[in-house]
Amino acid sequence: NIKVHNFGLDNTTKTSLMCVNGDKSSLYIGHRDVEVKLINISNFIKENKLSNIDLMKINIEGGEINALNGAKG
């Protein structure tokens, strides 16, 4: 029952440029040449009518606070 989504979580819904270098990626450093979709976490939860999340993998190298701030409200 695992669902993988092709977007990132953020405090706002937007597109952004990301650097992808082998198995590493970053919104913050390097030559950003790949456009990625970012979704506000609260909007995603509401739109998908999620009552609970059993497990969420967050590995966004310093962007965790920004993404989780999108869960307020």
C-alpha positions in Angstrom: 0.0 0.0 0.0 2.9 2.4 -0.7 2.2 5.3 -3.1 5.1 7.2 -4.7 4.4 10.6 -6.1 6.4 12.4 -8.8 6.7 15.8 -7.0 8.3 17.3 -4.0 6.7 18.9 -0.9 7.1 22.6 0.0 5.3 25.4 1.8 3.9 26.6 -1.5 2.8 25.0 -4.8 5.2 26.0 -7.6 7.7 24.8 -10.1 11.4 25.2 -9.4 14.7 24.4 -11.0 16.8 21.6 -9.4 20.4 20.5 -9.9 20.6 16.8 -10.6 24.1 15.3 -10.5 24.2 11.4 -10.5 22.4 10.2 -7.4 22.4 13.7 -5.8 20.0 16.6 -6.3 19.5 20.0 -4.8 17.3 23.1 -5.1 20.1 25.1 -3.4 23.5 24.4 -5.0 24.9 23.5 -8.3 23.7 24.2 -11.9 19.9 23.9 -11.7 18.7 22.6 -15.0 15.8 20.3 -14.2 12.3 21.7 -13.7 10.5 20.0 -10.8 7.0 20.4 -9.4 6.6 21.3 -5.7 3.3 20.9 -3.9 2.1 22.5 -0.6 1.8 19.7 1.9 -1.5 20.9 3.5 -3.1 21.2 0.1 -2.0 17.7 -0.9 -3.4 16.2 2.3 -6.7 18.0 1.9 -7.1 17.2 -1.9 -6.4 13.5 -1.3 -8.6 13.4 1.8 -5.8 11.8 3.9 -6.8 11.3 7.5 -3.4 9.9 8.6 0.0 9.4 7.1 1.8 6.2 8.5 5.2 7.0 7.0 6.7 9.9 5.1 10.3 9.9 3.9 11.7 13.4 4.1 15.2 13.9 2.7 15.4 17.4 1.3 18.8 18.5 2.6 17.9 21.5 4.7 14.5 22.2 3.1 12.6 20.1 5.7 11.5 23.1 7.9 10.3 25.0 4.8 8.2 22.0 3.6 6.8 21.3 7.1 5.8 24.9 7.5 3.5 24.2 4.6 1.7 21.8 6.9 0.5 24.5 9.3 -3.1 25.4 9.2 
